[in-house]
Amino acid sequence: MDILACPVCKGSLELTVTEEKDDEVITGSLFCAKCNHSYPITESIPNLLPPDL
């Protein structure tokens, strides 16, 4: 988590876990409070594409 940053503003991301298995996040989201964007995590893969793409 320390190396991940918001692709829009480079702010810190807050992790919210919906489903976890063996210490791995399966579903959830990453949220940037600085620019108010949320990025989904699906099948353990974070989608960090900027929202306008």
N, C-alpha and C positions, 0 to 999 in steps of 0.2 A: 504494500500500500504506500510506502514512503516514496517510491519512485513514480507512482501514477500522479498525473496532474490533469486538470481540465483542459481539453484541447482548444477551447474557446478563449479562456482568460488566464490559463496556467495556474488557477487557484487550487487549493486543497480539495480532495474528494472525500466524502463521508460514505462509508459502506453500510448498507442495510441488507441483511441476509434474510431471505424468505425460506430457502431450503439449503441445508448443508448435509454433506455426507463425508465421513472420514476426514474432517477438518478441511474440506474443500467446499467452496461456495458453488452450489448448483444453479440457484436462481436468486436474484436480488437486484440491487441497483446501487449506483454510485451517484452522489448528489453534490453539486458545487453550490455552496451558499453564496459565494461571491457574485456569480452571474445567474443563479437560479435555474440551472440546467440539470436534468437528470438523465443518466445513462443506464440502460437495462443490462443485466447479466442474465444470459440464457444459456443453458447447457454448459456452464462454467466459463463462458466466453463473454467478456465485457464488450459492449458495442460503444466505442468511444468516438464514433463519427460525429462531427458537429451537427446540431439539430436541423440545419437548413439543407443537409445533403440527404 
